Amino acid sequence: QMQDSKPQQQQKAILLDLFRTRNIATITIMSLLLWFFTSVGYFGLSLSTPNWHGNAYVNCFLAAVIEVPAYVIAWLLLRSLPRRYSVSGVLFLGGGVVLLIQFVPADYNVLSIGLVMLGKFGITAAFSMLYVYNVELYPTLVRNMAVGATSTASRLGSIIAPYFVYLGETS
């Protein structure tokens, strides 16, 4: 007795499935915004290294070196703490420190560079954690589409990031 050898049809998912229910739509909108603004912060800090106090070459070197411990700490945090606390913690670290830079007097070059590096550390760790966090939020059927949509939002943020650097030069 032979079974029907016709393969079962898989369900097709479309982009609107990311907004079909209220829960998935909320997750999608929040993920799109989170990826967009994290990308703006990451690339904004990376592209503004020549504008920092001190030697531009040393600043670029420090900005590249700080990413290595950020990735290691992100990996350790993802292994030991819940995803929500890990991502929100490094986002608050990165964003809060970058906001504090505005209150540092112009004479304190080392302090401002240190705060920028700490902010870049937090944003870099968050940027690397978002891939893991985002994949676990969605059901299997729409997971690839959700990662693609949020990655597109991230790329839009990276396109807009240089304009924020220019805003800092003109103000």
Backbone bond lengths (Angstrom), bond angles and torsions (degrees), N, CA, C in turn:
res aa  C-N    CA-C-N  psi(-1)  N-CA   C-N-CA  omega(-1)  CA-C   N-CA-C  phi
1 Q - - - 1.442 - - 1.512 108.42 -
2 M 1.288 113.03 122.69 1.454 118.77 -175.69 1.520 109.87 -101.84
3 Q 1.287 113.53 137.06 1.464 120.46 175.17 1.524 108.38 -80.89
4 D 1.297 115.29 160.78 1.463 119.59 175.78 1.528 107.90 -67.61
5 S 1.303 116.73 120.91 1.464 120.32 -175.16 1.524 112.67 -86.22
6 K 1.306 118.33 5.28 1.463 121.23 178.14 1.531 109.59 -71.41
7 P 1.312 117.38 126.90 1.475 118.38 -178.14 1.525 111.32 -66.24
8 Q 1.317 113.38 149.96 1.459 118.25 177.73 1.517 109.57 -70.33
9 Q 1.321 114.93 142.50 1.457 118.77 178.96 1.516 109.60 -79.18
10 Q 1.327 114.82 134.49 1.455 119.51 176.09 1.518 108.55 -85.62
11 Q 1.323 114.32 151.39 1.449 118.26 177.54 1.523 108.85 -69.96
12 K 1.306 115.88 140.80 1.454 121.11 177.03 1.524 108.69 -95.66
13 A 1.293 115.39 136.45 1.461 120.55 178.85 1.526 108.47 -112.59
14 I 1.303 115.82 142.10 1.455 121.54 176.58 1.523 108.51 -120.25
15 L 1.313 115.30 169.01 1.459 120.41 -176.02 1.531 112.03 -60.81
16 L 1.305 117.16 -30.45 1.471 120.18 179.79 1.526 112.32 -67.57
17 D 1.317 117.50 -17.54 1.469 120.10 176.67 1.526 111.94 -65.47
18 L 1.332 117.22 -21.54 1.468 120.19 176.03 1.525 112.10 -72.91
19 F 1.332 116.86 -10.72 1.460 121.30 -179.50 1.531 111.84 -124.77
20 R 1.330 117.88 12.29 1.458 121.02 -172.88 1.524 112.83 -69.92
21 T 1.310 118.33 -45.10 1.468 120.72 177.55 1.525 109.28 -106.48
22 R 1.290 115.20 160.86 1.463 120.06 -177.73 1.542 111.46 -64.29
23 N 1.320 116.72 -39.67 1.462 120.94 -178.65 1.525 111.30 -65.41
24 I 1.321 117.39 -49.70 1.461 120.97 -179.76 1.527 110.52 -66.79
25 A 1.333 117.62 -36.06 1.467 120.08 178.48 1.526 111.26 -65.04
26 T 1.324 117.42 -40.12 1.462 121.00 177.43 1.521 110.85 -64.69
27 I 1.323 116.82 -43.83 1.463 121.12 178.28 1.524 110.03 -62.56
28 T 1.322 117.09 -41.67 1.462 120.72 -178.56 1.517 111.78 -66.17
29 I 1.309 117.79 -46.10 1.470 120.86 -179.30 1.529 110.42 -64.22
30 M 1.319 116.58 -43.71 1.466 119.51 178.93 1.536 111.06 -65.34
31 S 1.316 117.28 -38.91 1.466 120.62 178.83 1.529 111.14 -66.74
32 L 1.321 116.58 -41.63 1.464 119.66 178.17 1.519 111.13 -60.88
33 L 1.324 116.83 -45.57 1.464 120.44 179.12 1.527 111.59 -66.37
34 L 1.321 116.68 -41.37 1.460 120.60 -179.85 1.524 110.99 -62.68
35 W 1.309 117.35 -46.35 1.465 120.56 178.39 1.520 111.05 -64.38
36 F 1.325 117.40 -41.99 1.463 121.06 -178.61 1.523 110.97 -60.93
37 F 1.333 116.86 -51.81 1.465 120.08 -175.46 1.538 112.57 -73.41
38 T 1.311 117.32 -31.28 1.462 118.95 175.12 1.522 110.43 -66.57
39 S 1.310 116.44 -39.05 1.463 120.19 177.94 1.523 111.47 -67.23
40 V 1.323 117.04 -39.79 1.472 120.42 176.27 1.522 110.01 -61.01
41 G 1.331 116.82 -43.86 1.465 120.21 179.04 1.511 112.85 -65.79
42 Y 1.318 116.46 -44.57 1.466 120.24 -178.03 1.529 111.04 -64.41
43 F 1.311 116.81 -51.97 1.458 119.12 -177.30 1.520 111.85 -74.67
44 G 1.330 117.68 -29.09 1.462 119.79 174.99 1.519 111.66 -63.39
45 L 1.332 116.31 -44.16 1.468 119.39 177.25 1.523 111.54 -68.35
46 S 1.318 116.98 -38.10 1.464 119.78 -179.13 1.524 111.60 -67.50
47 L 1.319 116.89 -39.36 1.462 120.09 -177.43 1.526 113.53 -80.28
48 S 1.322 116.93 -16.44 1.460 119.25 -177.75 1.523 113.10 -94.40
49 T 1.326 118.81 9.05 1.467 120.36 -178.35 1.521 113.98 -58.96
50 P 1.335 121.31 -36.01 1.471 118.49 177.30 1.532 113.49 -68.03
51 N 1.311 118.48 -18.03 1.462 122.14 -178.25 1.528 113.02 -85.83
52 W 1.331 118.34 -8.15 1.453 120.94 -178.87 1.516 109.70 -75.20
53 H 1.337 114.79 164.30 1.466 120.37 176.85 1.521 109.85 -65.80
54 G 1.301 116.22 148.54 1.463 120.09 175.29 1.517 112.27 94.40
55 N 1.317 114.19 -165.33 1.456 122.28 -177.03 1.528 110.40 -74.45
56 A 1.325 116.84 129.05 1.468 121.24 -177.96 1.526 111.54 -65.28
57 Y 1.323 117.79 -33.99 1.458 120.83 -179.02 1.522 111.64 -70.93
58 V 1.313 115.91 -40.27 1.469 119.53 176.89 1.527 109.86 -66.48
59 N 1.315 116.51 -39.28 1.468 120.11 178.61 1.529 111.46 -62.75
60 C 1.323 117.32 -43.13 1.467 120.56 177.83 1.519 111.15 -64.34
61 F 1.319 116.82 -38.95 1.465 120.62 177.54 1.527 110.67 -64.23
62 L 1.332 116.80 -45.81 1.469 120.38 179.73 1.528 111.32 -64.35
63 A 1.332 116.32 -38.56 1.469 119.65 179.50 1.525 111.32 -65.58
64 A 1.328 116.95 -32.24 1.468 119.87 177.16 1.522 111.38 -77.21
65 V 1.329 117.11 -39.20 1.466 121.04 -177.49 1.524 111.50 -68.44
66 I 1.330 117.78 -33.86 1.465 120.52 -176.14 1.526 111.78 -68.28
67 E 1.324 117.51 -16.89 1.461 119.46 -179.59 1.529 112.38 -72.87
68 V 1.310 117.61 -29.00 1.474 119.81 -178.72 1.531 111.16 -64.16
69 P 1.343 119.57 -53.18 1.469 116.78 177.33 1.526 112.87 -66.23
70 A 1.333 117.60 -26.58 1.466 119.19 177.98 1.523 110.86 -64.89
71 Y 1.324 117.07 -41.52 1.463 119.78 178.03 1.525 111.61 -67.93
72 V 1.317 117.10 -38.34 1.467 120.50 179.88 1.532 110.36 -67.05
73 I 1.329 116.68 -45.66 1.472 120.31 178.96 1.523 110.52 -65.05
74 A 1.328 117.30 -38.22 1.464 120.13 177.57 1.521 110.90 -61.43
75 W 1.315 115.90 -42.47 1.466 119.93 178.41 1.529 110.95 -63.10
76 L 1.330 116.28 -43.98 1.469 119.85 179.75 1.528 111.43 -65.83
77 L 1.332 117.00 -39.96 1.464 119.89 178.55 1.522 111.31 -65.02
78 L 1.329 116.97 -40.62 1.464 119.75 179.65 1.519 112.05 -66.63
79 R 1.313 117.18 -28.23 1.467 120.49 178.55 1.523 112.34 -78.81
80 S 1.338 117.48 -28.07 1.465 118.73 -170.59 1.525 114.43 -109.24
81 L 1.320 118.86 -29.58 1.465 121.45 -176.57 1.524 110.77 -114.44
82 P 1.335 116.82 161.30 1.466 118.47 174.15 1.532 111.27 -62.14
83 R 1.318 115.79 149.37 1.464 121.43 -175.13 1.528 112.10 -58.68
84 R 1.314 116.35 -42.96 1.457 120.27 -176.73 1.528 111.82 -60.42
85 Y 1.317 116.66 -43.19 1.459 120.48 -179.34 1.522 111.84 -72.24
86 S 1.314 116.49 -35.94 1.460 119.75 179.33 1.521 111.15 -64.74
87 V 1.327 116.15 -50.09 1.467 120.32 -177.63 1.523 110.98 -66.13
88 S 1.321 116.80 -46.33 1.466 118.49 -178.41 1.526 111.39 -66.95
89 G 1.314 117.96 -34.69 1.460 120.51 179.02 1.515 113.00 -63.83
90 V 1.342 116.72 -47.69 1.466 118.08 -179.67 1.525 111.61 -72.56
91 L 1.332 117.86 -28.66 1.466 119.43 174.62 1.529 111.34 -67.26
92 F 1.330 116.72 -42.93 1.461 119.44 176.29 1.521 111.69 -65.05
93 L 1.322 117.06 -37.86 1.463 120.39 176.56 1.521 110.25 -61.42
94 G 1.328 116.77 -52.68 1.457 120.35 -177.56 1.516 113.47 -63.60
95 G 1.324 116.77 -47.15 1.455 120.29 -178.97 1.515 113.27 -69.76
96 G 1.317 116.84 -40.98 1.459 119.99 -179.68 1.515 112.99 -65.51
97 V 1.318 116.10 -40.72 1.462 119.98 -179.91 1.527 110.57 -67.91
98 V 1.324 116.43 -40.86 1.469 119.17 178.96 1.531 110.67 -64.82
99 L 1.315 117.24 -35.01 1.470 119.45 176.14 1.528 111.76 -68.34
100 L 1.328 117.50 -33.42 1.469 120.91 179.47 1.527 112.97 -68.53
101 I 1.314 117.60 -22.07 1.468 121.02 -178.34 1.525 110.99 -60.79
102 Q 1.307 117.38 -29.35 1.460 121.26 -179.03 1.526 112.36 -63.38
103 F 1.323 117.01 -24.92 1.460 121.35 -177.18 1.527 113.34 -94.01
104 V 1.327 117.35 -1.75 1.463 121.06 179.33 1.529 108.81 -83.66
105 P 1.326 118.23 127.99 1.464 119.79 177.92 1.527 111.85 -61.47
106 A 1.326 116.49 154.03 1.462 121.65 -175.95 1.525 112.39 -65.64
107 D 1.341 117.34 -20.82 1.461 120.24 -179.02 1.527 113.33 -72.74
108 Y 1.307 118.25 -23.78 1.462 122.79 -175.72 1.531 110.20 -90.57
109 N 1.325 116.13 75.56 1.462 120.99 -176.92 1.521 112.53 -65.85
110 V 1.317 116.95 -43.69 1.466 120.46 -176.59 1.525 110.46 -66.38
111 L 1.321 117.20 -39.73 1.462 119.93 178.81 1.527 111.16 -65.10
112 S 1.321 117.06 -42.76 1.460 119.12 -179.58 1.527 111.43 -66.67
113 I 1.332 117.84 -39.22 1.466 120.43 176.83 1.525 110.13 -65.61
114 G 1.329 116.94 -40.46 1.467 120.32 177.74 1.514 112.03 -62.66
115 L 1.331 117.44 -41.31 1.466 120.14 178.13 1.521 111.65 -67.25
116 V 1.334 116.48 -38.85 1.466 119.25 177.42 1.525 110.25 -63.37
117 M 1.326 117.02 -41.10 1.469 120.31 178.87 1.528 111.38 -65.55
118 L 1.317 116.81 -38.14 1.464 119.84 176.96 1.529 110.16 -66.75
119 G 1.335 117.21 -39.56 1.453 120.85 175.88 1.518 112.23 -63.94
120 K 1.331 115.86 -41.91 1.468 119.36 177.92 1.516 110.60 -66.27
121 F 1.307 117.06 -35.07 1.459 121.56 175.20 1.532 110.40 -58.11
122 G 1.336 116.28 -49.19 1.460 120.36 -178.73 1.520 113.02 -65.34
123 I 1.327 117.00 -43.48 1.459 120.60 -179.07 1.531 110.51 -67.64
124 T 1.326 117.48 -39.25 1.462 120.72 178.62 1.519 111.20 -64.90
125 A 1.317 116.86 -42.93 1.464 120.26 178.12 1.522 110.61 -63.52
126 A 1.326 117.08 -41.75 1.460 120.46 179.06 1.522 111.31 -65.36
127 F 1.324 116.24 -40.94 1.463 120.87 -179.46 1.523 110.60 -61.77
128 S 1.329 116.78 -39.08 1.460 119.09 179.31 1.527 112.03 -75.54
129 M 1.318 117.93 -29.92 1.461 120.99 179.74 1.526 112.80 -75.64
130 L 1.318 117.01 -24.92 1.456 119.74 -175.66 1.524 112.39 -63.20
131 Y 1.315 117.82 -31.50 1.456 119.52 178.11 1.519 111.10 -61.78
132 V 1.314 116.65 -46.81 1.462 120.87 -179.02 1.524 110.20 -68.63
133 Y 1.306 116.09 -43.95 1.459 120.86 -177.04 1.528 111.47 -64.73
134 N 1.323 116.48 -42.03 1.451 120.95 -176.34 1.524 111.94 -67.19
135 V 1.309 117.39 -38.86 1.461 121.00 -179.20 1.526 110.95 -63.40
136 E 1.305 117.10 -34.77 1.463 120.34 -176.38 1.525 113.49 -80.85
137 L 1.316 118.39 -8.27 1.455 120.53 -178.28 1.527 114.04 -83.63
138 Y 1.313 117.27 -25.06 1.460 121.08 -170.03 1.523 111.99 -106.88
139 P 1.340 115.91 151.28 1.458 119.39 173.56 1.536 110.43 -68.61
140 T 1.296 115.86 160.77 1.460 121.73 -173.02 1.527 112.44 -58.88
141 L 1.301 117.29 -36.80 1.457 120.95 -174.38 1.529 112.36 -62.60
142 V 1.327 117.59 -36.81 1.473 120.49 -176.71 1.525 112.89 -111.41
143 R 1.312 117.45 10.19 1.465 120.75 -174.37 1.526 112.38 -62.31
144 N 1.310 118.24 -49.56 1.465 120.28 -179.33 1.523 111.95 -62.94
145 M 1.322 115.82 -39.26 1.457 119.54 179.44 1.530 110.85 -67.58
146 A 1.314 117.35 -37.23 1.461 120.70 178.81 1.517 111.51 -67.25
147 V 1.329 116.66 -41.73 1.464 119.69 177.99 1.529 109.94 -64.63
148 G 1.322 117.20 -39.24 1.462 120.14 177.40 1.519 112.59 -65.28
149 A 1.325 117.13 -41.24 1.470 120.23 179.78 1.521 111.54 -67.62
150 T 1.324 117.05 -42.69 1.460 118.92 179.65 1.522 111.68 -71.28
151 S 1.318 116.80 -32.29 1.460 119.50 175.31 1.528 110.79 -67.36
152 T 1.320 116.83 -34.74 1.466 120.55 174.80 1.524 110.64 -64.98
153 A 1.331 117.21 -40.65 1.466 120.11 176.22 1.515 110.59 -62.92
154 S 1.324 116.78 -36.60 1.457 120.70 176.88 1.528 111.01 -64.30
155 R 1.312 116.75 -41.63 1.471 119.48 179.56 1.522 111.59 -68.09
156 L 1.312 116.88 -33.59 1.472 118.93 173.96 1.521 110.64 -64.44
157 G 1.313 117.01 -38.10 1.461 120.79 175.64 1.516 112.06 -64.23
158 S 1.334 116.61 -37.76 1.465 118.77 178.84 1.519 111.79 -71.77
159 I 1.322 117.67 -25.20 1.465 120.75 175.00 1.520 110.70 -71.12
160 I 1.316 116.85 -38.34 1.465 121.75 -176.64 1.525 112.28 -81.52
161 A 1.319 118.67 -21.77 1.470 123.18 -174.87 1.529 114.12 -54.72
162 P 1.324 121.60 -41.35 1.475 118.65 179.66 1.517 113.85 -61.82
163 Y 1.313 117.42 -27.80 1.459 119.67 178.94 1.520 111.82 -69.30
164 F 1.329 117.09 -30.26 1.459 119.88 174.46 1.523 110.91 -69.30
165 V 1.330 116.37 -33.37 1.459 119.96 175.82 1.528 109.74 -65.16
166 Y 1.330 116.77 -41.25 1.472 120.35 177.56 1.518 111.79 -65.50
167 L 1.325 117.86 -33.82 1.460 120.43 177.14 1.514 111.11 -62.76
168 G 1.323 117.74 -36.42 1.454 121.41 177.64 1.506 112.63 -67.17
169 E 1.324 118.59 -29.36 1.452 121.88 179.66 1.512 112.41 -76.99
170 T 1.335 117.77 -30.27 1.471 120.28 -175.31 1.501 113.99 -90.41
171 S 1.325 118.03 -19.36 1.470 118.37 -176.82 1.518 110.35 -79.95
